[in-house]
Structure formats: C-alpha cells, structure tokens
Amino acid sequence: TQQVLTSTLGEVADDMEQAGIKPPAITVVGDVAGLDLEHTSVHEPSDH
C-alpha cells in the first residue's frame, strides 16, 4: 500500500514512527515533495 507523510526534516523520524512507516520506504526531499500527485495519472495502473 502507499502512504504519504508530509513533515519537516527535523520531525520526520518521529512522524514516521508515529505513522507506523517502516523500511523499505522512499523519502522525497525538496520542492517536488510538495507536488500534489494524488490527481495525476502517475498513480493509475498501467494497461500493460
């Protein structure tokens, strides 16, 4: 399953623990992390 957690670098470790997010996980840092990908076709399953 996919989970999205938005946090600060100073709080991300505690926030991940509270959210129950464990490795393996992908962390995105920077302006791109603020993009709303919820409504894009990136999350749509491929037909192939």
C-alpha distance matrix in Angstrom:
0.0 3.8 6.6 10.2 13.2 16.6 19.4 22.6 23.3 25.4 22.9 19.5 19.9 20.7 18.0 15.2 16.9 17.2 13.5 12.7 11.0 12.3 13.0 12.0 11.1 12.7 15.3 17.2 20.6 23.2 23.9 21.1 18.6 20.2 19.6 17.9 15.6 14.2 17.1 17.5 17.1 15.1 11.9 13.7 13.4 16.5 19.3 20.2
3.8 0.0 3.8 6.8 10.1 13.3 16.3 19.5 20.4 22.7 20.3 17.0 17.9 18.9 16.0 13.5 15.9 16.1 12.4 12.4 10.2 12.1 12.7 11.7 9.7 10.4 12.5 13.9 17.3 19.7 20.2 17.4 14.9 16.4 15.9 14.4 12.3 11.2 14.5 14.9 15.1 12.9 10.0 12.7 13.2 16.4 19.6 20.7
6.6 3.8 0.0 3.8 6.6 10.1 12.9 16.3 17.5 19.6 17.0 13.9 15.1 15.7 12.5 10.5 13.1 12.9 9.2 10.1 8.2 10.9 12.4 12.1 9.5 10.2 11.3 12.7 15.6 18.0 18.6 16.4 13.3 14.6 14.8 13.4 12.3 11.3 15.0 16.0 17.0 14.9 12.3 15.4 16.5 19.7 23.0 24.2
10.2 6.8 3.8 0.0 3.8 6.6 9.9 13.3 14.9 17.2 14.8 11.9 14.0 14.7 11.3 10.1 13.4 13.1 9.8 11.7 9.6 12.6 13.8 13.7 10.4 9.9 9.8 10.3 12.8 14.8 15.2 13.3 10.0 10.9 11.6 10.6 10.3 9.9 13.7 14.9 16.6 14.4 12.6 16.1 17.9 20.9 24.4 25.7
13.2 10.1 6.6 3.8 0.0 3.8 6.4 9.9 11.8 13.7 11.1 8.5 10.9 11.4 7.9 7.5 11.0 10.6 8.1 10.6 9.0 12.1 13.8 14.3 10.9 10.7 9.4 10.1 11.6 13.7 14.6 13.7 9.9 10.7 12.6 12.3 12.9 12.9 16.6 17.9 20.0 17.7 16.3 19.8 21.7 24.6 28.1 29.3
16.6 13.3 10.1 6.6 3.8 0.0 3.8 7.2 9.8 11.9 9.9 8.1 11.5 12.0 8.8 9.6 13.1 12.6 11.0 13.8 12.3 15.2 16.6 17.1 13.5 12.4 10.1 9.6 10.0 11.3 11.9 11.8 8.1 8.2 10.9 11.3 12.9 13.4 16.8 18.1 20.7 18.6 17.8 21.4 23.7 26.4 30.0 31.3
19.4 16.3 12.9 9.9 6.4 3.8 0.0 3.8 6.7 8.2 6.3 5.4 9.1 9.6 7.1 8.9 12.1 11.9 11.3 14.2 12.9 15.5 16.9 17.9 14.5 13.6 10.7 10.6 9.9 11.3 12.7 13.4 9.9 10.3 13.6 14.6 16.4 17.2 20.5 21.7 24.3 22.0 21.3 25.0 27.2 29.8 33.4 34.5
22.6 19.5 16.3 13.3 9.9 7.2 3.8 0.0 3.8 5.3 5.3 5.7 9.2 10.2 9.1 11.0 13.8 14.1 14.3 16.8 15.4 17.4 18.4 19.4 16.2 15.0 11.6 11.2 9.3 10.3 12.2 13.9 10.9 11.5 15.1 16.8 18.8 20.1 23.2 24.1 26.8 24.4 24.1 27.9 30.0 32.3 36.1 36.9
23.3 20.4 17.5 14.9 11.8 9.8 6.7 3.8 0.0 3.8 5.5 5.3 7.9 10.0 10.0 11.1 13.7 15.0 15.4 17.2 15.4 16.6 17.1 18.1 15.3 14.1 10.6 10.7 8.5 10.3 13.1 14.7 12.1 13.6 17.1 19.1 20.6 22.2 25.4 25.9 28.2 25.4 25.3 29.1 30.9 33.0 36.8 37.3
25.4 22.7 19.6 17.2 13.7 11.9 8.2 5.3 3.8 0.0 3.8 6.0 7.7 8.7 9.7 11.6 13.3 14.3 15.6 17.5 16.5 17.7 18.7 20.2 17.7 17.1 13.8 14.3 12.3 13.9 16.5 18.2 15.5 16.6 20.2 22.0 23.7 25.0 28.3 29.1 31.4 28.8 28.4 32.2 34.0 36.2 40.0 40.6
22.9 20.3 17.0 14.8 11.1 9.9 6.3 5.3 5.5 3.8 0.0 3.8 5.7 5.6 6.0 8.6 10.2 10.7 12.1 14.3 13.7 15.4 17.0 18.8 16.3 16.2 13.3 14.3 13.1 15.0 17.3 18.6 15.3 16.2 19.7 20.9 22.5 23.2 26.7 27.8 30.2 27.6 26.8 30.5 32.2 34.8 38.5 39.2
19.5 17.0 13.9 11.9 8.5 8.1 5.4 5.7 5.3 6.0 3.8 0.0 3.8 5.5 4.9 5.9 8.5 9.7 10.2 11.9 10.6 12.2 13.6 15.1 12.5 12.5 9.8 11.3 10.9 13.5 15.9 16.5 13.1 14.6 17.7 18.9 20.0 20.8 24.4 25.2 27.3 24.5 23.7 27.4 28.9 31.4 35.1 35.7
19.9 17.9 15.1 14.0 10.9 11.5 9.1 9.2 7.9 7.7 5.7 3.8 0.0 3.8 5.5 5.2 6.3 8.7 10.0 10.7 9.6 10.3 11.9 14.0 12.1 13.1 11.1 13.5 13.5 16.5 19.3 19.6 16.3 18.2 21.1 22.1 22.8 23.5 27.1 27.9 29.6 26.7 25.6 29.2 30.3 32.7 36.4 36.7
20.7 18.9 15.7 14.7 11.4 12.0 9.6 10.2 10.0 8.7 5.6 5.5 3.8 0.0 3.8 5.5 5.1 6.2 8.6 9.9 10.2 11.7 14.1 16.4 14.7 16.0 14.1 16.4 16.3 19.0 21.4 21.8 18.3 19.6 22.5 23.1 24.1 24.3 28.0 29.2 31.1 28.5 27.0 30.5 31.8 34.5 38.1 38.7
18.0 16.0 12.5 11.3 7.9 8.8 7.1 9.1 10.0 9.7 6.0 4.9 5.5 3.8 0.0 3.8 5.4 5.1 6.1 8.5 8.7 11.2 13.9 15.8 13.5 14.5 12.7 14.6 14.9 17.4 19.3 19.5 15.8 16.7 19.5 19.7 20.8 20.7 24.4 25.8 27.8 25.4 23.9 27.3 28.8 31.7 35.2 36.1
15.2 13.5 10.5 10.1 7.5 9.6 8.9 11.0 11.1 11.6 8.6 5.9 5.2 5.5 3.8 0.0 3.8 5.5 5.0 6.1 5.1 7.5 10.1 12.0 10.0 11.6 10.6 13.3 14.4 17.5 19.6 19.1 15.5 17.1 19.5 19.6 20.0 20.0 23.8 24.8 26.4 23.7 22.0 25.4 26.5 29.2 32.7 33.3
16.9 15.9 13.1 13.4 11.0 13.1 12.1 13.8 13.7 13.3 10.2 8.5 6.3 5.1 5.4 3.8 0.0 3.8 5.4 5.1 6.1 7.5 10.8 13.3 12.2 14.5 13.9 16.8 17.9 21.0 23.3 22.9 19.3 20.9 23.2 23.2 23.5 23.2 27.0 28.1 29.6 27.0 25.0 28.2 29.0 31.9 35.2 35.8
17.2 16.1 12.9 13.1 10.6 12.6 11.9 14.1 15.0 14.3 10.7 9.7 8.7 6.2 5.1 5.5 3.8 0.0 3.8 5.5 7.8 10.4 13.9 16.1 14.7 16.7 16.0 18.4 19.4 22.1 23.9 23.6 19.8 20.8 23.1 22.7 23.3 22.5 26.3 27.9 29.6 27.3 25.2 28.3 29.4 32.5 35.8 36.7
13.5 12.4 9.2 9.8 8.1 11.0 11.3 14.3 15.4 15.6 12.1 10.2 10.0 8.6 6.1 5.0 5.4 3.8 0.0 3.8 5.5 9.0 12.4 14.2 12.5 14.5 14.2 16.6 18.1 20.9 22.3 21.5 17.8 18.8 20.6 19.9 20.1 19.2 22.9 24.5 26.0 23.9 21.5 24.6 25.6 28.8 32.0 33.0
12.7 12.4 10.1 11.7 10.6 13.8 14.2 16.8 17.2 17.5 14.3 11.9 10.7 9.9 8.5 6.1 5.1 5.5 3.8 0.0 3.8 6.2 10.0 12.0 11.3 14.1 14.6 17.6 19.6 22.7 24.5 23.4 19.8 21.3 22.9 22.2 21.9 21.0 24.8 26.0 27.1 24.7 22.2 25.0 25.5 28.6 31.7 32.4
11.0 10.2 8.2 9.6 9.0 12.3 12.9 15.4 15.4 16.5 13.7 10.6 9.6 10.2 8.7 5.1 6.1 7.8 5.5 3.8 0.0 3.8 7.0 8.7 7.5 10.3 11.1 14.3 16.5 19.8 21.8 20.4 17.0 19.0 20.5 20.1 19.5 19.1 22.9 23.7 24.6 21.9 19.7 22.8 23.2 26.0 29.3 29.7
12.3 12.1 10.9 12.6 12.1 15.2 15.5 17.4 16.6 17.7 15.4 12.2 10.3 11.7 11.2 7.5 7.5 10.4 9.0 6.2 3.8 0.0 3.8 6.2 6.6 10.2 11.5 15.1 17.5 21.1 23.5 22.0 18.8 21.3 22.8 22.8 21.8 21.8 25.5 25.8 26.3 23.3 21.3 24.2 24.2 26.7 29.9 29.9
13.0 12.7 12.4 13.8 13.8 16.6 16.9 18.4 17.1 18.7 17.0 13.6 11.9 14.1 13.9 10.1 10.8 13.9 12.4 10.0 7.0 3.8 0.0 2.9 4.8 8.4 10.4 14.1 16.7 20.4 23.0 21.3 18.6 21.6 22.8 23.2 21.8 22.3 25.8 25.6 25.8 22.5 20.9 23.8 23.5 25.5 28.7 28.3
12.0 11.7 12.1 13.7 14.3 17.1 17.9 19.4 18.1 20.2 18.8 15.1 14.0 16.4 15.8 12.0 13.3 16.1 14.2 12.0 8.7 6.2 2.9 0.0 3.8 7.0 9.9 13.4 16.4 20.0 22.4 20.3 18.0 21.1 21.9 22.3 20.6 21.2 24.6 23.9 23.8 20.4 19.0 21.8 21.2 23.0 26.2 25.6
11.1 9.7 9.5 10.4 10.9 13.5 14.5 16.2 15.3 17.7 16.3 12.5 12.1 14.7 13.5 10.0 12.2 14.7 12.5 11.3 7.5 6.6 4.8 3.8 0.0 3.8 6.5 9.9 13.0 16.6 18.8 16.8 14.3 17.3 18.2 18.7 17.3 18.1 21.5 21.1 21.4 18.0 16.8 19.9 20.0 21.9 25.5 25.2
12.7 10.4 10.2 9.9 10.7 12.4 13.6 15.0 14.1 17.1 16.2 12.5 13.1 16.0 14.5 11.6 14.5 16.7 14.5 14.1 10.3 10.2 8.4 7.0 3.8 0.0 3.8 6.6 10.0 13.4 15.6 13.4 11.2 14.6 15.4 16.3 14.9 16.4 19.7 18.9 19.4 15.8 15.3 18.7 19.1 20.8 24.5 24.3
15.3 12.5 11.3 9.8 9.4 10.1 10.7 11.6 10.6 13.8 13.3 9.8 11.1 14.1 12.7 10.6 13.9 16.0 14.2 14.6 11.1 11.5 10.4 9.9 6.5 3.8 0.0 3.8 6.5 10.1 12.7 11.2 8.8 12.3 13.8 15.3 14.8 16.6 19.9 19.3 20.5 17.1 17.0 20.6 21.6 23.4 27.1 27.2
17.2 13.9 12.7 10.3 10.1 9.6 10.6 11.2 10.7 14.3 14.3 11.3 13.5 16.4 14.6 13.3 16.8 18.4 16.6 17.6 14.3 15.1 14.1 13.4 9.9 6.6 3.8 0.0 3.8 6.8 9.1 7.5 5.6 9.3 10.7 12.9 12.7 15.2 18.1 17.4 18.9 15.7 16.2 19.9 21.4 23.0 26.8 27.1
20.6 17.3 15.6 12.8 11.6 10.0 9.9 9.3 8.5 12.3 13.1 10.9 13.5 16.3 14.9 14.4 17.9 19.4 18.1 19.6 16.5 17.5 16.7 16.4 13.0 10.0 6.5 3.8 0.0 3.8 7.1 7.2 5.8 8.9 11.2 14.1 14.8 17.4 20.1 19.6 21.5 18.5 19.3 23.1 24.8 26.3 30.1 30.5
23.2 19.7 18.0 14.8 13.7 11.3 11.3 10.3 10.3 13.9 15.0 13.5 16.5 19.0 17.4 17.5 21.0 22.1 20.9 22.7 19.8 21.1 20.4 20.0 16.6 13.4 10.1 6.8 3.8 0.0 3.8 5.5 5.6 7.6 9.9 13.4 14.6 17.6 19.8 19.2 21.5 18.9 20.2 23.8 26.0 27.3 31.1 31.6
23.9 20.2 18.6 15.2 14.6 11.9 12.7 12.2 13.1 16.5 17.3 15.9 19.3 21.4 19.3 19.6 23.3 23.9 22.3 24.5 21.8 23.5 23.0 22.4 18.8 15.6 12.7 9.1 7.1 3.8 0.0 3.8 5.3 5.6 7.4 11.1 12.8 15.9 17.6 17.1 19.7 17.6 19.3 22.7 25.3 26.6 30.2 31.1
21.1 17.4 16.4 13.3 13.7 11.8 13.4 13.9 14.7 18.2 18.6 16.5 19.6 21.8 19.5 19.1 22.9 23.6 21.5 23.4 20.4 22.0 21.3 20.3 16.8 13.4 11.2 7.5 7.2 5.5 3.8 0.0 3.8 5.3 5.4 9.0 9.8 13.2 14.9 14.0 16.3 14.0 15.7 19.1 21.6 22.8 26.4 27.3
18.6 14.9 13.3 10.0 9.9 8.1 9.9 10.9 12.1 15.5 15.3 13.1 16.3 18.3 15.8 15.5 19.3 19.8 17.8 19.8 17.0 18.8 18.6 18.0 14.3 11.2 8.8 5.6 5.8 5.6 5.3 3.8 0.0 3.8 5.6 8.3 9.4 12.1 14.6 14.4 16.8 14.4 15.2 18.9 21.3 23.0 26.7 27.7
20.2 16.4 14.6 10.9 10.7 8.2 10.3 11.5 13.6 16.6 16.2 14.6 18.2 19.6 16.7 17.1 20.9 20.8 18.8 21.3 19.0 21.3 21.6 21.1 17.3 14.6 12.3 9.3 8.9 7.6 5.6 5.3 3.8 0.0 3.8 6.4 8.9 11.3 13.3 13.8 16.9 15.2 16.0 19.4 22.3 24.3 27.8 29.3
19.6 15.9 14.8 11.6 12.6 10.9 13.6 15.1 17.1 20.2 19.7 17.7 21.1 22.5 19.5 19.5 23.2 23.1 20.6 22.9 20.5 22.8 22.8 21.9 18.2 15.4 13.8 10.7 11.2 9.9 7.4 5.4 5.6 3.8 0.0 3.8 5.9 8.8 10.3 10.3 13.4 12.1 13.3 16.5 19.6 21.4 24.8 26.4
17.9 14.4 13.4 10.6 12.3 11.3 14.6 16.8 19.1 22.0 20.9 18.9 22.1 23.1 19.7 19.6 23.2 22.7 19.9 22.2 20.1 22.8 23.2 22.3 18.7 16.3 15.3 12.9 14.1 13.4 11.1 9.0 8.3 6.4 3.8 0.0 3.8 5.5 7.0 8.1 11.6 10.9 11.3 14.3 17.7 19.9 23.1 25.2
15.6 12.3 12.3 10.3 12.9 12.9 16.4 18.8 20.6 23.7 22.5 20.0 22.8 24.1 20.8 20.0 23.5 23.3 20.1 21.9 19.5 21.8 21.8 20.6 17.3 14.9 14.8 12.7 14.8 14.6 12.8 9.8 9.4 8.9 5.9 3.8 0.0 3.8 5.5 5.3 8.3 7.2 7.6 10.7 14.0 16.1 19.5 21.4
14.2 11.2 11.3 9.9 12.9 13.4 17.2 20.1 22.2 25.0 23.2 20.8 23.5 24.3 20.7 20.0 23.2 22.5 19.2 21.0 19.1 21.8 22.3 21.2 18.1 16.4 16.6 15.2 17.4 17.6 15.9 13.2 12.1 11.3 8.8 5.5 3.8 0.0 3.8 5.8 8.5 8.4 7.3 9.9 13.3 16.0 19.1 21.5
17.1 14.5 15.0 13.7 16.6 16.8 20.5 23.2 25.4 28.3 26.7 24.4 27.1 28.0 24.4 23.8 27.0 26.3 22.9 24.8 22.9 25.5 25.8 24.6 21.5 19.7 19.9 18.1 20.1 19.8 17.6 14.9 14.6 13.3 10.3 7.0 5.5 3.8 0.0 3.8 6.9 8.4 8.1 9.5 13.2 15.6 18.2 21.0
17.5 14.9 16.0 14.9 17.9 18.1 21.7 24.1 25.9 29.1 27.8 25.2 27.9 29.2 25.8 24.8 28.1 27.9 24.5 26.0 23.7 25.8 25.6 23.9 21.1 18.9 19.3 17.4 19.6 19.2 17.1 14.0 14.4 13.8 10.3 8.1 5.3 5.8 3.8 0.0 3.8 5.3 6.5 7.8 11.5 13.1 15.9 18.3
17.1 15.1 17.0 16.6 20.0 20.7 24.3 26.8 28.2 31.4 30.2 27.3 29.6 31.1 27.8 26.4 29.6 29.6 26.0 27.1 24.6 26.3 25.8 23.8 21.4 19.4 20.5 18.9 21.5 21.5 19.7 16.3 16.8 16.9 13.4 11.6 8.3 8.5 6.9 3.8 0.0 3.8 5.3 5.0 8.4 9.5 12.2 14.7
15.1 12.9 14.9 14.4 17.7 18.6 22.0 24.4 25.4 28.8 27.6 24.5 26.7 28.5 25.4 23.7 27.0 27.3 23.9 24.7 21.9 23.3 22.5 20.4 18.0 15.8 17.1 15.7 18.5 18.9 17.6 14.0 14.4 15.2 12.1 10.9 7.2 8.4 8.4 5.3 3.8 0.0 3.8 5.6 8.2 9.3 12.7 14.4
11.9 10.0 12.3 12.6 16.3 17.8 21.3 24.1 25.3 28.4 26.8 23.7 25.6 27.0 23.9 22.0 25.0 25.2 21.5 22.2 19.7 21.3 20.9 19.0 16.8 15.3 17.0 16.2 19.3 20.2 19.3 15.7 15.2 16.0 13.3 11.3 7.6 7.3 8.1 6.5 5.3 3.8 0.0 3.8 6.4 9.0 12.4 14.4
13.7 12.7 15.4 16.1 19.8 21.4 25.0 27.9 29.1 32.2 30.5 27.4 29.2 30.5 27.3 25.4 28.2 28.3 24.6 25.0 22.8 24.2 23.8 21.8 19.9 18.7 20.6 19.9 23.1 23.8 22.7 19.1 18.9 19.4 16.5 14.3 10.7 9.9 9.5 7.8 5.0 5.6 3.8 0.0 3.8 6.5 9.3 11.9
13.4 13.2 16.5 17.9 21.7 23.7 27.2 30.0 30.9 34.0 32.2 28.9 30.3 31.8 28.8 26.5 29.0 29.4 25.6 25.5 23.2 24.2 23.5 21.2 20.0 19.1 21.6 21.4 24.8 26.0 25.3 21.6 21.3 22.3 19.6 17.7 14.0 13.3 13.2 11.5 8.4 8.2 6.4 3.8 0.0 3.8 6.6 8.7
16.5 16.4 19.7 20.9 24.6 26.4 29.8 32.3 33.0 36.2 34.8 31.4 32.7 34.5 31.7 29.2 31.9 32.5 28.8 28.6 26.0 26.7 25.5 23.0 21.9 20.8 23.4 23.0 26.3 27.3 26.6 22.8 23.0 24.3 21.4 19.9 16.1 16.0 15.6 13.1 9.5 9.3 9.0 6.5 3.8 0.0 3.8 5.4
19.3 19.6 23.0 24.4 28.1 30.0 33.4 36.1 36.8 40.0 38.5 35.1 36.4 38.1 35.2 32.7 35.2 35.8 32.0 31.7 29.3 29.9 28.7 26.2 25.5 24.5 27.1 26.8 30.1 31.1 30.2 26.4 26.7 27.8 24.8 23.1 19.5 19.1 18.2 15.9 12.2 12.7 12.4 9.3 6.6 3.8 0.0 3.8
20.2 20.7 24.2 25.7 29.3 31.3 34.5 36.9 37.3 40.6 39.2 35.7 36.7 38.7 36.1 33.3 35.8 36.7 33.0 32.4 29.7 29.9 28.3 25.6 25.2 24.3 27.2 27.1 30.5 31.6 31.1 27.3 27.7 29.3 26.4 25.2 21.4 21.5 21.0 18.3 14.7 14.4 14.4 11.9 8.7 5.4 3.8 0.0
